[in-house]
Amino acid sequence: MNAVLETGLTWVVYVCLGYLLLVACLYTILVVVSALDNALRVRQTRAEDFRTLALSRFTVPVSVVVAAYNEEALIRESVRSLLALDYPEHEVIVVNDGSTDDTLELLRAEFDLVPHHPYVRRVLATEHVREIYRSRRDARLVVVDKENGGKADALNCSINFARYPYVCGVDGDTLLFPDALLRAMRPVLHDPTAIIGVTSHLAISSAPEEAMTKRDVRGDYSPLLAFQQIDYLRAFMTNRLAWSRLNFMLCAVGAFQIWRRDVLEELGGFARNFTCEDIELTFRAHERFLREGREYKILSLPHTVGVTEGPDRMRSLIAQRERWQRVILETFWAYRGMLGRPRYRSVGLAGMPFYLLSEVVAPVFEVLSVLALVVAAATGRLDWAAALLVGGVVAFGTGLLTAAAVLISDLAERALPKRRLAALVLLAPLELVLYRPALVWARLLGTVRFLRGDRQWHKFERNSRARAAAPPEPAAG
Amino acid sequence: MRGAAAAMTTSHFLLTLFFGAALLAWLGVSGYVVGGRAAHDLRRRRLARASERASGRGLSRRALRRAAGDPSLSPQVSLAFAFEAAATIGIGRLSARAGSHRTETGKWRRIEVLRILALVDESRALPQLERALRADEDVASAAAAILGGLRSEGCARPGRPHRRLAGAGLKARGSPRLVPARRPAGRAGARGRLLAGAPLLGREPALPLRRTRRRPAAALRCGSRRGAQRPRGSRRALGARRCTDLGAAVAPLLADDSWWVRAAAKDALASLGAEAAAVVAPYLNSSDGFARNGAVEVLERIGNVDIVLAEAASAPYDPRKRNAAQTIIDSSEAAYHAAVERAAPELRDALLALAEPLGEAA
């Protein structure tokens, strides 16, 4: 029995170490590609005359759409930030997805909404629209009130109302910086025929409205938010930039995603039968375009385009990450046919295998290694020195990856102050002990719920914030 | 047991090695992050001070070049930095760098240098810009934008700092003086001689208008920036710095394959103002749809739709004028109706008749 246990433990340790090494190699490649991509984009951005671009009449107009469900905490600030975008031509469409709170009332009062009856192209089927409003303060704002149908349904509804060739989906809890659209649309303007989708980095804060007032992307000083900031930086700066350069951008984030409208319509809009709509749409776009052999690009950019709300409580964080894991598994399962197929080029041959290793099976190895550690310690077989050394390698390896992400982000924008940079890189090795266990738990929970067929959103509770309303500022324009 | 101990030692040694490597790498990159940022902050403070006093003294050659080619800086500061960069780096070297690029990094440097050259020495910049119009789309669009921003006294844009004043300012501060490639022309006068880098007021004879006007038609046949031919005659043909000449160089890009280059060309032509209309109008009869639509958009932007329509209304049987008007109507009915609204009452019927088939109009 003892021999079997020892052999089993030895195998588990070797398999987990092999997995770790493989993933570390893959991330190293991604970091190098990201750094090169970032260096080129920094030069492009430096040479770009954004002042002329902001005044140009020849930019492609954009419909900015927001799906709002119970977003009373931030909806006014969010819409204000969208109307204040420095872009030659854009409209803002907010779809109130049957909110049960005061979202619609707040919008009505703030933007002086009046009923409006425009011609609507019903390209995508959605739940019943109750009323359409237009702002008397700013004619670019249209608010659609409809029955609750989920985020995907609300976004599809907004596509029906969109007039412009590109649609920018923004979450109700995300606030954009004035130059967000200009920076994100710049590559699109270079090649609108090929670029069908764009996403960009977002800063994270427990109170985005406060961060926006000072254009402060430092993030909060609470460790939980700092770790999330690290997570975001790694996800965007070392993953997505490389994915984008290698033509397998696997997820345009829902908080800020720009899509060509004709592509959205051709794909049938956002899918309602998935827990989250963003990653599924990205996979669907890849699948369709590669199957049909059409040239296209989906890009991720290093610019920080705005601030989104991050959960400031561990429980909310676990709920959010559990949902993310579930949607990754749902999407991967739905598009498993692309895995390893040369027809799907880099998506099938590199992107899907990477996702499989780094996201789909990661919880298995994480749980396995924790179990092996516990069993070895309980049976007195644990070599503490070796375990600590492995832990140290993982901790500083993660720290190295984070430091690389922070470096790429800093080279791209120089947005974070020196002290914040130092805090982030110093905090990074502690992630393994202080933050990662929560993520492992969330991923495990997500995997279990996926296997049980759970499709609920499980929206996390909003951060507590002082609701003492500051006097509302007039809308831009 | 001994073997096991040896194996343990080896694995511990390897793990220690990995640990040490990870720790050192983390320390190294983290140090670079913080140290690199500290150095950048220092450079930024220097640049801010230099911008405040509009003098690049104290900046490194590279920082000066970058600052001078940075389109986000205010025009006054860019101009001051550009003169100093030219004095530090040398006009000849800048000119050589503006001529071509080999690498992706070199491409963006070339754009920076083109901007600097355009600020300090138009006569040298124009041939390079003209060559850049035939380069890849990033360089071509940047060159179009730079050409769109160029002005002579004849078509000066309000608010643009005058080079002579900037040059005078530099001289007063004792900045290194540029030795102009050519002395300012006599017409520049005493004030003009103060200019460091005065060759933009060079003596090249104006490009004969006849040749300028013929050029778009030739370019139309080519239909792309690669096909855009350099005007026959002098290599410095564009040095004449008339808006029509600048426009003639940019206008073929209206038919470019790249949307971005077309947009940059439209912006550039629109910023040249009314004088670009003469260059753009022939494109209303182009066989290329992009060129036709682009021409309409530019004319609409500079307010010349009214003139083209009025000319067509006054000569309804002139096929070129009629086609030009028809292109406007097809491309933008809103622009057409707005022009009809703006027109004098006695002209409105004739303008409305343009939308009808020729027989009915007659």
Interface residues (C-beta under 8 A of the other chain):
Chain A: A39 L40 R43 Q44 R46 A47 E48 D49 F50 R51 T52 S56 R57 F58 T59 L189 H190 D191 P192 T193 D383 A385 A386 L389 V390 G392 V393 F396 G397 G399 L400 A403 A404 V406 L407 D410 R414 K418 L421 A422 V425 L426 A428 P429
Chain B: M8 S11 H12 L15 T16 F18 F19 A22 L23 A25 W26 V29 S30 Y32 V33 V34 G36 R37 A38 H40 D41 R44 R66 G69 D70 P71 S72 E104 T105 W108 I111 E112 E137 D138 A142 A145 S258 W259 W260 R262 A263 K266 D267 A270 E297 R301
